Amino acid sequence: MLVCLMAHDKSGALPVRKENREAHLAYIESTGCVTLAGPMKDTQGEMCGSMIVLEVPDLAAAESWAANDPYAKAGLFQSVTLREWVKVVG
C-alpha cells in the first residue's frame, strides 16, 4: 500500500532540520520503501516540513517508519499525518 506522510516542522526548528538532514536522507536510502519525498517550503523559501510517500505492507509499517525517522527522533515535527494514498497520475 502507498501511504502519504505529511509532517509540519515546529516553529523555529530549521536548525534542527539542517542538523539531522544527512541522517534523515541516509534513513530514506537504507529503508528502501520511499517512492517520493521532499521538503515543503514556507513563503520565505525555507524548509518547513516534509511530504513522503511510502510503499509499505500496512499502516503499522508506515507508523514504525515515521517513528524511526531521524527527524522525528530529533523532535523536529509539530505534527505528522499518515494517510493511505492512491496514485492516479504520474
Rosetta constraint file for C-alpha pairs under 8 A:
AtomPair CA 1 CA 55 HARMONIC 5.60 0.50
AtomPair CA 1 CA 56 HARMONIC 5.48 0.50
AtomPair CA 1 CA 57 HARMONIC 5.73 0.50
AtomPair CA 1 CA 58 HARMONIC 6.34 0.50
AtomPair CA 1 CA 84 HARMONIC 7.20 0.50
AtomPair CA 1 CA 85 HARMONIC 7.84 0.50
AtomPair CA 2 CA 53 HARMONIC 6.55 0.50
AtomPair CA 2 CA 54 HARMONIC 5.56 0.50
AtomPair CA 2 CA 55 HARMONIC 4.62 0.50
AtomPair CA 2 CA 56 HARMONIC 6.38 0.50
AtomPair CA 2 CA 84 HARMONIC 5.83 0.50
AtomPair CA 2 CA 85 HARMONIC 5.28 0.50
AtomPair CA 2 CA 86 HARMONIC 6.64 0.50
AtomPair CA 2 CA 87 HARMONIC 8.00 0.50
AtomPair CA 3 CA 53 HARMONIC 5.56 0.50
AtomPair CA 3 CA 54 HARMONIC 5.13 0.50
AtomPair CA 3 CA 55 HARMONIC 6.48 0.50
AtomPair CA 3 CA 56 HARMONIC 7.36 0.50
AtomPair CA 3 CA 59 HARMONIC 7.35 0.50
AtomPair CA 3 CA 62 HARMONIC 6.91 0.50
AtomPair CA 3 CA 82 HARMONIC 6.41 0.50
AtomPair CA 3 CA 83 HARMONIC 5.43 0.50
AtomPair CA 3 CA 84 HARMONIC 4.32 0.50
AtomPair CA 3 CA 85 HARMONIC 5.09 0.50
AtomPair CA 4 CA 51 HARMONIC 7.04 0.50
AtomPair CA 4 CA 52 HARMONIC 5.76 0.50
AtomPair CA 4 CA 53 HARMONIC 4.51 0.50
AtomPair CA 4 CA 54 HARMONIC 6.40 0.50
AtomPair CA 4 CA 81 HARMONIC 7.91 0.50
AtomPair CA 4 CA 82 HARMONIC 5.66 0.50
AtomPair CA 4 CA 83 HARMONIC 5.35 0.50
AtomPair CA 4 CA 84 HARMONIC 6.20 0.50
AtomPair CA 4 CA 85 HARMONIC 5.74 0.50
AtomPair CA 5 CA 50 HARMONIC 7.62 0.50
AtomPair CA 5 CA 51 HARMONIC 5.65 0.50
AtomPair CA 5 CA 52 HARMONIC 5.04 0.50
AtomPair CA 5 CA 53 HARMONIC 6.18 0.50
AtomPair CA 5 CA 54 HARMONIC 7.58 0.50
AtomPair CA 5 CA 66 HARMONIC 7.93 0.50
AtomPair CA 5 CA 80 HARMONIC 6.82 0.50
AtomPair CA 5 CA 81 HARMONIC 5.67 0.50
AtomPair CA 5 CA 82 HARMONIC 4.66 0.50
AtomPair CA 5 CA 83 HARMONIC 6.77 0.50
AtomPair CA 6 CA 49 HARMONIC 7.54 0.50
AtomPair CA 6 CA 50 HARMONIC 5.90 0.50
AtomPair CA 6 CA 51 HARMONIC 4.80 0.50
AtomPair CA 6 CA 52 HARMONIC 6.72 0.50
AtomPair CA 6 CA 80 HARMONIC 5.66 0.50
AtomPair CA 6 CA 81 HARMONIC 5.19 0.50
AtomPair CA 6 CA 82 HARMONIC 6.60 0.50
AtomPair CA 7 CA 49 HARMONIC 5.27 0.50
AtomPair CA 7 CA 50 HARMONIC 5.06 0.50
AtomPair CA 7 CA 51 HARMONIC 6.51 0.50
AtomPair CA 7 CA 77 HARMONIC 6.26 0.50
AtomPair CA 7 CA 78 HARMONIC 7.50 0.50
AtomPair CA 7 CA 79 HARMONIC 5.65 0.50
AtomPair CA 7 CA 80 HARMONIC 4.32 0.50
AtomPair CA 7 CA 81 HARMONIC 6.41 0.50
AtomPair CA 8 CA 48 HARMONIC 6.33 0.50
AtomPair CA 8 CA 49 HARMONIC 4.30 0.50
AtomPair CA 8 CA 50 HARMONIC 6.65 0.50
AtomPair CA 8 CA 77 HARMONIC 5.56 0.50
AtomPair CA 8 CA 78 HARMONIC 5.62 0.50
AtomPair CA 8 CA 79 HARMONIC 5.41 0.50
AtomPair CA 8 CA 80 HARMONIC 6.58 0.50
AtomPair CA 9 CA 13 HARMONIC 6.45 0.50
AtomPair CA 9 CA 14 HARMONIC 7.93 0.50
AtomPair CA 9 CA 48 HARMONIC 5.31 0.50
AtomPair CA 9 CA 49 HARMONIC 4.98 0.50
AtomPair CA 9 CA 76 HARMONIC 5.59 0.50
AtomPair CA 9 CA 77 HARMONIC 4.21 0.50
AtomPair CA 9 CA 78 HARMONIC 5.17 0.50
AtomPair CA 9 CA 79 HARMONIC 7.15 0.50
AtomPair CA 10 CA 76 HARMONIC 6.07 0.50
AtomPair CA 10 CA 77 HARMONIC 5.32 0.50
AtomPair CA 10 CA 78 HARMONIC 4.51 0.50
AtomPair CA 10 CA 79 HARMONIC 7.99 0.50
AtomPair CA 11 CA 78 HARMONIC 7.90 0.50
AtomPair CA 13 CA 17 HARMONIC 6.45 0.50
AtomPair CA 13 CA 76 HARMONIC 6.28 0.50
AtomPair CA 14 CA 18 HARMONIC 6.22 0.50
AtomPair CA 14 CA 46 HARMONIC 7.90 0.50
AtomPair CA 14 CA 47 HARMONIC 6.96 0.50
AtomPair CA 14 CA 48 HARMONIC 7.05 0.50
AtomPair CA 15 CA 19 HARMONIC 6.06 0.50
AtomPair CA 16 CA 20 HARMONIC 6.25 0.50
AtomPair CA 16 CA 74 HARMONIC 7.21 0.50
AtomPair CA 16 CA 76 HARMONIC 6.24 0.50
AtomPair CA 17 CA 21 HARMONIC 5.79 0.50
AtomPair CA 17 CA 71 HARMONIC 6.81 0.50
AtomPair CA 17 CA 76 HARMONIC 6.50 0.50
AtomPair CA 20 CA 24 HARMONIC 6.13 0.50
AtomPair CA 20 CA 70 HARMONIC 6.61 0.50
AtomPair CA 20 CA 71 HARMONIC 6.24 0.50
AtomPair CA 20 CA 74 HARMONIC 7.46 0.50
AtomPair CA 21 CA 25 HARMONIC 6.12 0.50
AtomPair CA 21 CA 71 HARMONIC 7.53 0.50
AtomPair CA 22 CA 26 HARMONIC 6.18 0.50
AtomPair CA 23 CA 27 HARMONIC 6.09 0.50
AtomPair CA 23 CA 70 HARMONIC 6.19 0.50
AtomPair CA 24 CA 28 HARMONIC 6.30 0.50
AtomPair CA 24 CA 69 HARMONIC 6.30 0.50
AtomPair CA 24 CA 70 HARMONIC 5.24 0.50
AtomPair CA 24 CA 71 HARMONIC 6.19 0.50
AtomPair CA 25 CA 29 HARMONIC 6.28 0.50
AtomPair CA 26 CA 30 HARMONIC 6.05 0.50
AtomPair CA 27 CA 31 HARMONIC 6.12 0.50
AtomPair CA 27 CA 69 HARMONIC 6.75 0.50
AtomPair CA 27 CA 70 HARMONIC 7.38 0.50
AtomPair CA 28 CA 32 HARMONIC 6.72 0.50
AtomPair CA 28 CA 33 HARMONIC 7.63 0.50
AtomPair CA 28 CA 34 HARMONIC 6.35 0.50
AtomPair CA 29 CA 34 HARMONIC 7.89 0.50
AtomPair CA 33 CA 54 HARMONIC 5.47 0.50
AtomPair CA 33 CA 55 HARMONIC 5.15 0.50
AtomPair CA 33 CA 56 HARMONIC 6.47 0.50
AtomPair CA 34 CA 52 HARMONIC 6.96 0.50
AtomPair CA 34 CA 53 HARMONIC 5.89 0.50
AtomPair CA 34 CA 54 HARMONIC 4.57 0.50
AtomPair CA 34 CA 55 HARMONIC 6.26 0.50
AtomPair CA 35 CA 52 HARMONIC 7.72 0.50
AtomPair CA 35 CA 53 HARMONIC 5.64 0.50
AtomPair CA 35 CA 54 HARMONIC 5.85 0.50
AtomPair CA 35 CA 55 HARMONIC 6.61 0.50
AtomPair CA 36 CA 52 HARMONIC 5.69 0.50
AtomPair CA 36 CA 53 HARMONIC 5.08 0.50
AtomPair CA 36 CA 54 HARMONIC 7.36 0.50
AtomPair CA 37 CA 50 HARMONIC 7.35 0.50
AtomPair CA 37 CA 51 HARMONIC 5.64 0.50
AtomPair CA 37 CA 52 HARMONIC 4.20 0.50
AtomPair CA 37 CA 53 HARMONIC 6.25 0.50
AtomPair CA 38 CA 50 HARMONIC 5.85 0.50
AtomPair CA 38 CA 51 HARMONIC 5.68 0.50
AtomPair CA 38 CA 52 HARMONIC 6.56 0.50
AtomPair CA 39 CA 47 HARMONIC 5.87 0.50
AtomPair CA 39 CA 48 HARMONIC 7.03 0.50
AtomPair CA 39 CA 49 HARMONIC 5.56 0.50
AtomPair CA 39 CA 50 HARMONIC 4.36 0.50
AtomPair CA 39 CA 51 HARMONIC 6.24 0.50
AtomPair CA 40 CA 47 HARMONIC 5.65 0.50
AtomPair CA 40 CA 48 HARMONIC 5.66 0.50
AtomPair CA 40 CA 49 HARMONIC 4.91 0.50
AtomPair CA 40 CA 50 HARMONIC 5.41 0.50
AtomPair CA 40 CA 51 HARMONIC 6.82 0.50
AtomPair CA 41 CA 45 HARMONIC 5.26 0.50
AtomPair CA 41 CA 46 HARMONIC 5.13 0.50
AtomPair CA 41 CA 47 HARMONIC 4.40 0.50
AtomPair CA 41 CA 48 HARMONIC 5.28 0.50
AtomPair CA 41 CA 49 HARMONIC 6.97 0.50
AtomPair CA 42 CA 46 HARMONIC 5.51 0.50
AtomPair CA 42 CA 47 HARMONIC 6.43 0.50
AtomPair CA 42 CA 48 HARMONIC 5.95 0.50
AtomPair CA 49 CA 77 HARMONIC 7.62 0.50
AtomPair CA 54 CA 62 HARMONIC 6.98 0.50
AtomPair CA 56 CA 61 HARMONIC 6.12 0.50
AtomPair CA 56 CA 62 HARMONIC 6.38 0.50
AtomPair CA 57 CA 61 HARMONIC 6.55 0.50
AtomPair CA 58 CA 62 HARMONIC 6.76 0.50
AtomPair CA 59 CA 63 HARMONIC 6.20 0.50
AtomPair CA 59 CA 82 HARMONIC 7.94 0.50
AtomPair CA 59 CA 84 HARMONIC 7.60 0.50
AtomPair CA 60 CA 64 HARMONIC 6.20 0.50
AtomPair CA 61 CA 65 HARMONIC 6.13 0.50
AtomPair CA 62 CA 66 HARMONIC 6.12 0.50
AtomPair CA 62 CA 82 HARMONIC 7.49 0.50
AtomPair CA 63 CA 67 HARMONIC 6.15 0.50
AtomPair CA 63 CA 82 HARMONIC 7.53 0.50
AtomPair CA 64 CA 68 HARMONIC 6.28 0.50
AtomPair CA 65 CA 69 HARMONIC 6.31 0.50
AtomPair CA 66 CA 72 HARMONIC 6.99 0.50
AtomPair CA 67 CA 72 HARMONIC 6.08 0.50
AtomPair CA 67 CA 73 HARMONIC 7.06 0.50
AtomPair CA 68 CA 72 HARMONIC 6.81 0.50
AtomPair CA 68 CA 73 HARMONIC 6.58 0.50
AtomPair CA 69 CA 73 HARMONIC 6.36 0.50
AtomPair CA 70 CA 74 HARMONIC 6.05 0.50
AtomPair CA 71 CA 75 HARMONIC 6.51 0.50
AtomPair CA 71 CA 76 HARMONIC 5.53 0.50
AtomPair CA 71 CA 77 HARMONIC 7.36 0.50
AtomPair CA 72 CA 76 HARMONIC 5.83 0.50
AtomPair CA 72 CA 77 HARMONIC 6.29 0.50
